Amino acid sequence: MFTTLISAPELQQLLRTGADVRVLDCSADLMDAGAGRRLFEQAHIAGSLHADLDTDLSDKNHPPSAGRHPLPSRETFAATLRRLGVNQTTQVVVLDRAGIMFSGRLWWMLKWCGHEAVAVLDGGLAAWQAAGGAVDSGPAPAVPAGDFAWRPSATRVLDTPDVQALLGRSDCTLVDARAAARFRGETEPLDPVAGHIPGALNRPFGENLLPDGRFKPAEVLRAEFERLLAGRDPAGVVHQCGSGVSAVPNLLAMEIAGLGRAALYPGSWSAWCNTPGTARAQG
């Protein structure tokens, strides 16, 4: 079972065995809702399906205080996974072409639904192509429905009141994955207020990756996170970003580094800054 990362050669070998594997491409663009499907139809791993950030991995029928990408219910998400051909025993492999910014969301959501057999394709589509993997274009193929059913969560999830209650406590460390300029409040292209949650640390999610889009070695990630946390307990980390999507690469990187599975605040800054009375900081 692959539970964090899988390399392109490992995926090629796994597919050759005829195992129950489902490859899901999460390509997306926060500024263009239709771009993900267009990218998928231009080129994708042969036999893979597209999982849409806005319609499959989010439920937009919520107020702004829920954030830009609110989670669907587990029941709704389980139905989506069945439509995508995922079974209780399926090894799921997720990828995108943006440094796992989007596929990490699906990796985490499967853990949230109790499915441990999910891994991110290290290096994404580019790594697959570099390894000589088969690529198709056009719409996704039709697949038989799966039998997926959600189980107790293997993750820790916090909402805005939870984070408000933990703010300022020594046993909680918020880690914000947004770009440094957004964190400091110098620019804000997506949300109505610029800045960050008071006390949060900043680690842009791209810092987990090598120039070719693969994750840094585990020992490098561990050293970097230990330097960032500066003695704080990794078990008290809560990951966040703008809308709960790009935070996951940091969460996954900590798991790869052997620092455990930290909590996620899915609403993140977009929920926080749309909630009256929340404290905000800049700089």
Secondary structure by P-SEA (a helix, b strand, c coil): cccccccaaaaaaaaaaccbbbbbbbcccccccaaaaaaaaacccccbbbbbcccccccccccccccccccccaaaaaaaaaaaccccccbbbbbcccccccaaaaaaaaaaacccccccccccaaaaaaacccccccccccccccccccccccbbbbcaaaaaaacccccbbbbbccccccccccccccccccccccbbbbbccccccccccccccaaaaaaaaaaaacccccccbbbbccccccaaaaaaaaaaacccbbbbccccaaaaaacccbbbbcc
